[in-house]
């Protein structure tokens, strides 16, 4: 960019910048000042206004249109400067606010505030179109390339942060190691880790006070992180399903209304087939059928036993062929056998 006059040399929204900077001192949630104490923090509103006014060229840098007198051109330049300042800081308005005094009396006072602009806390997102317009104008002034901003005494990082917000290539330098770490957490880590979820380290999980405040701030992450020591102790104190004592009851091999032995001594299913060999898929089909319609007609020799186990009652006799069942069938001659529901392995 050629050496041309800048906006800050001729005009600056000083009143709006002062009002929004004072208001910013009372902001806590989401502000970089809450990251770490730093003795010389600059208001973000003042840094944003100073950077925009420094990077933007003054309207007088444009050539005068042909046929326009000097007085008309001067008035046009002043008008453009005023428009730019209002677009940066907005307009100053007076509002009536009520304040309660120590004696309980309510007093009405006139207070100055700003309307519009991009300096007030939160308006950089509300007036995103105006901020995008400034980014484009700054790039246009530098030939379509983002300008480079160097802050050799960055400190808390307000100036390089606002330079990055305006689309510049910012370089922050500070000899203080505390300031260096603040700059890393303010400028670098948010860009690298934005939108990512990483597991918390063990030493953080051991800090119960930190984890309690962490879950209050991020309630949607409850149950998605590794369990803390406090959560593990709480689960151990509460008896779960697997810790309930066994009643000791077991199903009888033959129950009334279930599969009855025929004249030849073999168990028969409700459809008339023999019960001497059965495949895992048949077992699953009968189990689902019993759950859907648990009537005496659909009951079979399948029942839940103990802790989520399937028990199949079989007669103590060989199968009808007189040979051992295949790998897909229940071996004959076993009075009872437990099968896990998930696997249904023979």
DRENTOR-38383 format. One record per residue (C-alpha): residue number from 0; x, y, z; residue in one letter. Coordinates in Angstrom, 3 decimals, m for minus. Example, Ala and Ser with C-alpha at 12.3 -4.5 7.8 and 13.67 -1.06 7.14 Angstrom:
residues 2
(0 (12.300 m4.500 7.800) 'A')
(1 (13.670 m1.060 7.140) 'S')
This chain:
residues 346
(0 (0.000 0.000 0.000) 'X')
(1 (1.324 3.439 m0.965) 'X')
(2 (1.960 6.114 1.637) 'X')
(3 (m1.460 7.737 1.616) 'X')
(4 (m3.309 9.534 4.398) 'X')
(5 (m5.229 7.286 6.771) 'X')
(6 (m8.580 7.894 8.406) 'X')
(7 (m7.087 8.147 11.899) 'X')
(8 (m5.049 11.191 10.802) 'X')
(9 (m8.178 13.226 10.120) 'X')
(10 (m11.138 11.672 11.965) 'X')
(11 (m11.780 9.226 14.771) 'X')
(12 (m14.969 8.215 16.684) 'X')
(13 (m13.512 9.233 20.034) 'X')
(14 (m16.789 9.761 21.920) 'X')
(15 (m18.273 6.406 20.866) 'X')
(16 (m15.027 4.580 21.605) 'X')
(17 (m14.859 6.025 25.118) 'X')
(18 (m18.464 5.101 25.949) 'X')
(19 (m18.140 1.527 24.681) 'X')
(20 (m14.767 1.070 26.384) 'X')
(21 (m16.252 2.089 29.732) 'X')
(22 (m19.144 m0.343 29.249) 'X')
(23 (m16.699 m3.130 28.379) 'X')
(24 (m15.099 m2.884 31.831) 'X')
(25 (m18.277 m4.337 33.348) 'X')
(26 (m18.397 m7.327 30.945) 'X')
(27 (m17.284 m10.621 32.446) 'X')
(28 (m18.795 m13.572 30.613) 'X')
(29 (m16.846 m14.414 27.449) 'X')
(30 (m14.353 m11.559 27.697) 'X')
(31 (m10.629 m12.269 27.397) 'X')
(32 (m10.020 m10.350 30.607) 'X')
(33 (m11.479 m13.318 32.510) 'X')
(34 (m8.810 m15.643 31.095) 'X')
(35 (m6.002 m14.307 33.293) 'X')
(36 (m5.214 m11.145 35.219) 'X')
(37 (m3.075 m8.742 33.246) 'X')
(38 (m2.319 m5.255 34.621) 'X')
(39 (m2.374 m3.302 31.341) 'X')
(40 (m5.257 m4.689 29.316) 'X')
(41 (m6.588 m2.438 26.579) 'X')
(42 (m10.327 m2.319 25.830) 'X')
(43 (m11.241 m4.314 22.756) 'X')
(44 (m13.452 m1.463 21.531) 'X')
(45 (m10.540 0.998 21.543) 'X')
(46 (m8.236 m1.473 19.783) 'X')
(47 (m10.834 m2.259 17.123) 'X')
(48 (m11.522 1.423 16.415) 'X')
(49 (m7.813 2.320 16.275) 'X')
(50 (m7.020 m0.570 13.905) 'X')
(51 (m9.882 0.191 11.503) 'X')
(52 (m9.060 3.890 11.411) 'X')
(53 (m5.365 3.101 10.870) 'X')
(54 (m5.840 0.524 8.139) 'X')
(55 (m8.534 2.353 6.157) 'X')
(56 (m7.411 5.151 3.822) 'X')
(57 (m8.845 8.622 4.302) 'X')
(58 (m11.519 9.671 1.770) 'X')
(59 (m9.196 12.524 0.710) 'X')
(60 (m6.847 9.911 m0.815) 'X')
(61 (m9.298 9.390 m3.684) 'X')
(62 (m8.923 11.646 m6.720) 'X')
(63 (m11.296 14.598 m6.976) 'X')
(64 (m14.053 14.065 m9.524) 'X')
(65 (m13.945 16.239 m12.587) 'X')
(66 (m16.176 19.271 m12.583) 'X')
(67 (m16.394 19.475 m8.748) 'X')
(68 (m15.170 22.587 m7.008) 'X')
(69 (m12.764 22.517 m4.099) 'X')
(70 (m15.445 23.540 m1.589) 'X')
(71 (m17.817 20.808 m2.776) 'X')
(72 (m15.005 18.230 m2.680) 'X')
(73 (m14.079 19.274 0.852) 'X')
(74 (m17.699 18.916 2.001) 'X')
(75 (m17.877 15.501 0.335) 'X')
(76 (m14.726 14.378 2.164) 'X')
(77 (m16.125 15.550 5.528) 'X')
(78 (m19.384 13.728 4.859) 'X')
(79 (m17.556 10.471 4.014) 'X')
(80 (m15.447 10.765 7.165) 'X')
(81 (m18.550 11.230 9.307) 'X')
(82 (m20.224 8.210 7.681) 'X')
(83 (m17.181 6.037 8.343) 'X')
(84 (m16.967 7.142 11.978) 'X')
(85 (m20.683 6.425 12.502) 'X')
(86 (m20.317 3.059 10.829) 'X')
(87 (m17.469 2.224 13.210) 'X')
(88 (m18.850 3.550 16.494) 'X')
(89 (m22.512 4.296 15.808) 'X')
(90 (m24.395 7.354 17.015) 'X')
(91 (m24.366 8.872 20.488) 'X')
(92 (m27.825 9.041 22.064) 'X')
(93 (m29.067 10.076 25.496) 'X')
(94 (m31.131 7.716 27.606) 'X')
(95 (m32.932 8.113 30.918) 'X')
(96 (m31.865 5.478 33.448) 'X')
(97 (m33.178 4.906 36.959) 'X')
(98 (m30.749 4.409 39.805) 'X')
(99 (m31.514 3.483 43.387) 'X')
(100 (m29.634 5.599 45.910) 'X')
(101 (m28.320 4.311 49.301) 'X')
(102 (m31.242 5.967 51.103) 'X')
(103 (m33.727 4.010 48.969) 'X')
(104 (m34.688 6.915 46.752) 'X')
(105 (m34.878 6.242 42.997) 'X')
(106 (m33.276 8.961 40.893) 'X')
(107 (m33.561 9.369 37.139) 'X')
(108 (m30.390 10.336 35.357) 'X')
(109 (m29.495 11.118 31.784) 'X')
(110 (m26.880 8.767 30.362) 'X')
(111 (m25.094 8.752 27.027) 'X')
(112 (m24.903 5.519 25.058) 'X')
(113 (m24.210 4.369 21.535) 'X')
(114 (m26.564 2.931 18.940) 'X')
(115 (m25.267 0.918 16.007) 'X')
(116 (m21.638 0.489 15.092) 'X')
(117 (m19.368 m2.470 15.834) 'X')
(118 (m17.530 m1.254 18.950) 'X')
(119 (m20.066 m2.061 21.667) 'X')
(120 (m19.664 m5.496 23.243) 'X')
(121 (m21.666 m8.026 21.247) 'X')
(122 (m22.432 m5.792 18.270) 'X')
(123 (m19.616 m7.273 16.211) 'X')
(124 (m21.865 m10.327 15.841) 'X')
(125 (m25.171 m8.439 15.693) 'X')
(126 (m23.859 m6.144 12.924) 'X')
(127 (m21.849 m8.828 11.150) 'X')
(128 (m22.530 m7.284 7.745) 'X')
(129 (m20.813 m4.057 8.785) 'X')
(130 (m17.789 m5.962 10.091) 'X')
(131 (m17.567 m7.944 6.831) 'X')
(132 (m17.713 m4.668 4.907) 'X')
(133 (m14.710 m3.323 6.843) 'X')
(134 (m12.782 m6.532 6.159) 'X')
(135 (m13.386 m6.184 2.428) 'X')
(136 (m12.452 m2.506 2.395) 'X')
(137 (m9.223 m3.191 4.274) 'X')
(138 (m8.258 m5.961 1.828) 'X')
(139 (m9.159 m3.717 m1.091) 'X')
(140 (m6.863 m0.995 0.270) 'X')
(141 (m3.968 m3.484 0.358) 'X')
(142 (m4.411 m4.885 m3.117) 'X')
(143 (m6.640 m7.819 m2.135) 'X')
(144 (m4.110 m9.202 0.370) 'X')
(145 (m4.555 m9.241 4.157) 'X')
(146 (m2.307 m6.635 5.796) 'X')
(147 (0.299 m7.676 8.338) 'X')
(148 (0.026 m6.231 11.850) 'X')
(149 (2.911 m6.469 14.336) 'X')
(150 (2.517 m5.817 18.056) 'X')
(151 (5.983 m6.005 19.699) 'X')
(152 (4.535 m5.470 23.197) 'X')
(153 (1.376 m7.576 22.915) 'X')
(154 (0.729 m8.146 26.626) 'X')
(155 (m2.849 m9.398 27.039) 'X')
(156 (m3.344 m9.709 23.279) 'X')
(157 (m6.147 m7.199 22.655) 'X')
(158 (m4.543 m5.579 19.588) 'X')
(159 (m3.533 m8.794 17.749) 'X')
(160 (m6.925 m10.349 18.576) 'X')
(161 (m8.804 m7.456 16.976) 'X')
(162 (m6.375 m7.482 14.035) 'X')
(163 (m7.208 m11.152 13.435) 'X')
(164 (m10.910 m10.338 13.735) 'X')
(165 (m10.473 m7.825 10.899) 'X')
(166 (m8.804 m10.441 8.689) 'X')
(167 (m5.189 m9.343 9.173) 'X')
(168 (m2.106 m11.488 9.613) 'X')
(169 (m1.196 m10.666 13.211) 'X')
(170 (2.160 m11.232 14.913) 'X')
(171 (2.296 m10.826 18.691) 'X')
(172 (5.552 m10.574 20.665) 'X')
(173 (6.181 m10.267 24.399) 'X')
(174 (9.176 m11.142 26.555) 'X')
(175 (7.090 m11.915 29.637) 'X')
(176 (6.403 m15.692 29.880) 'X')
(177 (2.993 m15.083 31.471) 'X')
(178 (2.017 m12.798 28.606) 'X')
(179 (3.359 m15.386 26.131) 'X')
(180 (1.087 m18.056 27.588) 'X')
(181 (m1.899 m15.671 27.613) 'X')
(182 (m1.262 m14.909 23.938) 'X')
(183 (m1.126 m18.623 23.094) 'X')
(184 (m4.462 m19.216 24.833) 'X')
(185 (m6.051 m16.113 23.295) 'X')
(186 (m4.823 m16.244 19.703) 'X')
(187 (m3.492 m19.689 18.813) 'X')
(188 (m5.295 m22.404 20.783) 'X')
(189 (m8.865 m21.272 19.943) 'X')
(190 (m8.085 m21.582 16.225) 'X')
(191 (m6.487 m25.005 16.573) 'X')
(192 (m8.994 m26.529 19.012) 'X')
(193 (m12.269 m24.862 18.008) 'X')
(194 (m15.032 m27.438 17.611) 'X')
(195 (m12.902 m30.353 18.830) 'X')
(196 (m13.605 m32.580 21.843) 'X')
(197 (m10.618 m34.201 23.521) 'X')
(198 (m10.534 m36.544 26.543) 'X')
(199 (m9.735 m34.883 29.834) 'X')
(200 (m6.434 m35.933 31.427) 'X')
(201 (m6.413 m38.008 34.592) 'X')
(202 (m5.098 m35.204 36.817) 'X')
(203 (m8.090 m33.062 35.803) 'X')
(204 (m10.533 m35.891 36.518) 'X')
(205 (m9.033 m36.228 39.988) 'X')
(206 (m9.897 m32.579 40.774) 'X')
(207 (m13.507 m32.915 41.969) 'X')
(208 (m14.051 m29.166 42.401) 'X')
(209 (m12.959 m28.442 38.842) 'X')
(210 (m15.072 m31.259 37.400) 'X')
(211 (m18.148 m30.063 39.281) 'X')
(212 (m17.815 m26.557 37.826) 'X')
(213 (m16.950 m28.051 34.427) 'X')
(214 (m20.175 m30.067 34.302) 'X')
(215 (m22.202 m27.031 35.381) 'X')
(216 (m20.743 m25.037 32.487) 'X')
(217 (m21.026 m27.926 29.993) 'X')
(218 (m24.059 m30.004 31.039) 'X')
(219 (m24.226 m31.672 27.612) 'X')
(220 (m20.906 m33.422 28.344) 'X')
(221 (m22.167 m35.252 31.438) 'X')
(222 (m21.642 m38.953 30.843) 'X')
(223 (m19.472 m38.409 27.757) 'X')
(224 (m16.192 m38.009 29.648) 'X')
(225 (m14.270 m40.521 31.696) 'X')
(226 (m15.784 m41.186 35.093) 'X')
(227 (m14.343 m39.232 37.987) 'X')
(228 (m13.436 m40.795 41.309) 'X')
(229 (m16.568 m39.311 42.867) 'X')
(230 (m18.782 m40.839 40.172) 'X')
(231 (m17.126 m44.244 40.565) 'X')
(232 (m17.627 m44.191 44.343) 'X')
(233 (m21.276 m43.223 43.908) 'X')
(234 (m21.857 m46.107 41.497) 'X')
(235 (m20.165 m48.570 43.816) 'X')
(236 (m22.456 m47.583 46.686) 'X')
(237 (m25.585 m48.173 44.626) 'X')
(238 (m26.310 m51.880 44.028) 'X')
(239 (m26.841 m52.594 40.368) 'X')
(240 (m28.805 m55.271 38.583) 'X')
(241 (m25.926 m57.724 38.736) 'X')
(242 (m25.474 m57.201 42.473) 'X')
(243 (m28.977 m58.356 43.398) 'X')
(244 (m28.963 m61.656 45.308) 'X')
(245 (m30.145 m64.719 43.407) 'X')
(246 (m33.467 m66.049 44.596) 'X')
(247 (m32.249 m69.635 44.147) 'X')
(248 (m35.325 m70.557 42.124) 'X')
(249 (m34.752 m72.549 38.976) 'X')
(250 (m37.270 m73.677 36.370) 'X')
(251 (m38.454 m77.232 36.499) 'X')
(252 (m37.676 m79.426 33.478) 'X')
(253 (m41.386 m79.825 32.744) 'X')
(254 (m43.868 m77.149 33.736) 'X')
(255 (m47.658 m77.339 33.374) 'X')
(256 (m48.835 m75.872 30.100) 'X')
(257 (m45.404 m76.193 28.504) 'X')
(258 (m44.007 m78.929 26.280) 'X')
(259 (m45.242 m82.291 27.524) 'X')
(260 (m43.510 m85.623 26.748) 'X')
(261 (m45.288 m87.752 24.176) 'X')
(262 (m46.074 m91.452 24.283) 'X')
(263 (m42.581 m92.262 23.033) 'X')
(264 (m41.005 m90.206 25.829) 'X')
(265 (m39.780 m87.323 23.672) 'X')
(266 (m40.682 m83.675 24.189) 'X')
(267 (m42.712 m82.167 21.381) 'X')
(268 (m43.069 m78.494 20.428) 'X')
(269 (m46.463 m76.822 19.982) 'X')
(270 (m46.135 m77.378 16.216) 'X')
(271 (m45.565 m81.141 16.733) 'X')
(272 (m41.790 m81.184 16.063) 'X')
(273 (m39.403 m83.010 18.376) 'X')
(274 (m37.408 m81.107 20.997) 'X')
(275 (m34.388 m83.398 20.846) 'X')
(276 (m32.332 m81.042 18.654) 'X')
(277 (m32.835 m77.341 18.055) 'X')
(278 (m30.773 m74.662 16.286) 'X')
(279 (m29.829 m71.299 17.829) 'X')
(280 (m32.054 m69.423 15.361) 'X')
(281 (m34.987 m71.644 16.414) 'X')
(282 (m34.317 m70.777 20.027) 'X')
(283 (m34.316 m67.063 19.246) 'X')
(284 (m37.518 m67.385 17.238) 'X')
(285 (m39.300 m69.206 20.055) 'X')
(286 (m38.047 m66.681 22.604) 'X')
(287 (m39.356 m63.728 20.597) 'X')
(288 (m42.642 m65.558 20.044) 'X')
(289 (m43.028 m66.147 23.774) 'X')
(290 (m42.320 m62.483 24.523) 'X')
(291 (m44.819 m61.241 21.936) 'X')
(292 (m47.675 m63.478 23.030) 'X')
(293 (m46.939 m65.030 26.423) 'X')
(294 (m49.893 m67.413 26.470) 'X')
(295 (m49.947 m71.097 27.343) 'X')
(296 (m50.395 m71.960 23.687) 'X')
(297 (m47.144 m70.253 22.649) 'X')
(298 (m45.049 m71.196 25.660) 'X')
(299 (m42.232 m73.603 25.181) 'X')
(300 (m39.367 m74.974 27.176) 'X')
(301 (m37.532 m71.616 27.074) 'X')
(302 (m37.285 m69.364 30.073) 'X')
(303 (m35.080 m66.694 31.591) 'X')
(304 (m32.845 m68.067 34.259) 'X')
(305 (m30.879 m66.121 36.821) 'X')
(306 (m29.051 m63.119 35.402) 'X')
(307 (m30.112 m62.752 31.786) 'X')
(308 (m29.457 m66.379 30.838) 'X')
(309 (m31.565 m68.709 28.785) 'X')
(310 (m32.221 m72.154 30.198) 'X')
(311 (m33.475 m74.958 27.991) 'X')
(312 (m34.894 m78.040 29.666) 'X')
(313 (m34.112 m81.228 27.777) 'X')
(314 (m34.880 m84.865 28.598) 'X')
(315 (m32.149 m87.136 29.849) 'X')
(316 (m32.204 m89.384 26.801) 'X')
(317 (m30.555 m89.598 23.358) 'X')
(318 (m32.183 m88.011 20.365) 'X')
(319 (m34.565 m89.803 18.007) 'X')
(320 (m31.741 m90.903 15.717) 'X')
(321 (m29.737 m92.290 18.630) 'X')
(322 (m26.710 m90.108 17.817) 'X')
(323 (m25.215 m86.937 19.222) 'X')
(324 (m26.634 m83.675 17.846) 'X')
(325 (m24.690 m81.578 15.324) 'X')
(326 (m22.809 m78.367 16.173) 'X')
(327 (m25.896 m76.282 15.388) 'X')
(328 (m28.083 m78.262 17.787) 'X')
(329 (m28.357 m78.711 21.537) 'X')
(330 (m26.509 m81.888 22.584) 'X')
(331 (m28.972 m84.551 23.692) 'X')
(332 (m28.768 m86.232 27.025) 'X')
(333 (m28.204 m83.018 29.005) 'X')
(334 (m30.870 m82.322 31.638) 'X')
(335 (m30.425 m78.562 31.354) 'X')
(336 (m28.020 m76.100 29.820) 'X')
(337 (m27.565 m72.334 30.184) 'X')
(338 (m27.130 m70.233 27.083) 'X')
(339 (m26.376 m66.489 27.043) 'X')
(340 (m29.071 m64.602 25.178) 'X')
(341 (m26.584 m62.566 23.126) 'X')
(342 (m24.666 m65.483 21.704) 'X')
(343 (m27.082 m68.439 21.733) 'X')
(344 (m24.070 m70.652 21.143) 'X')
(345 (m24.771 m74.389 21.193) 'X')
